[in-house]
Amino acid sequence: MLKVHCPICRNVFQETDVVLLDIINTLIHVHCYTQDYDSITDKGTYKDLSEKYSFLQEVLH
């Protein structure tokens, strides 16, 4: 399985990490995000969002 990491802190996402999904489908830790929230499309745990969005499942499996 591919290990996906935060583009800001470069840490690999853990299942319980709270992340944001932006308009270009980038996952970012909530605590790393410093931009305007207008570009955020979803928020949740890494596990929940990776199960919710098929394009993330394709990358992870």
C-alpha positions in Angstrom: 0.0 0.0 0.0 1.2 3.5 -0.8 1.9 5.7 2.2 0.2 9.1 1.7 1.7 12.0 3.5 0.8 15.6 4.3 2.3 18.0 1.8 3.0 20.6 4.6 4.6 18.6 7.4 5.5 15.5 5.3 4.3 13.1 8.0 2.5 10.0 6.8 -1.2 10.1 7.6 -2.5 7.8 10.3 -6.1 6.5 10.2 -7.2 8.8 13.1 -5.6 12.0 11.8 -8.1 14.8 11.1 -7.5 16.0 7.6 -9.0 18.4 5.1 -9.7 17.7 1.4 -9.3 20.8 -0.8 -10.8 21.6 -4.2 -7.8 20.0 -6.0 -8.3 16.8 -4.0 -5.3 17.3 -1.8 -5.4 15.9 1.8 -3.8 18.1 4.4 -3.7 17.8 8.2 -6.1 20.3 9.9 -3.4 21.6 12.1 -1.1 22.2 9.1 -3.6 24.1 7.0 -3.2 27.9 7.1 -5.1 29.1 4.0 -8.7 30.3 3.5 -11.2 27.6 4.2 -13.2 28.5 1.1 -11.2 26.0 -0.9 -12.0 23.1 1.5 -14.5 20.5 0.3 -14.5 18.1 3.2 -13.1 17.4 6.7 -12.8 14.2 8.6 -10.4 11.5 9.7 -8.0 10.1 7.1 -9.7 6.7 7.3 -13.2 8.2 6.8 -12.2 10.3 3.8 -10.2 7.6 2.2 -13.2 5.3 2.4 -15.7 8.0 1.3 -13.9 9.0 -2.0 -13.2 6.5 -4.7 -10.3 8.5 -6.2 -8.5 8.2 -2.8 -9.2 4.4 -2.7 -7.6 4.0 -6.1 -4.4 5.7 -4.8 -4.3 3.7 -1.6 -4.9 0.2 -2.8 
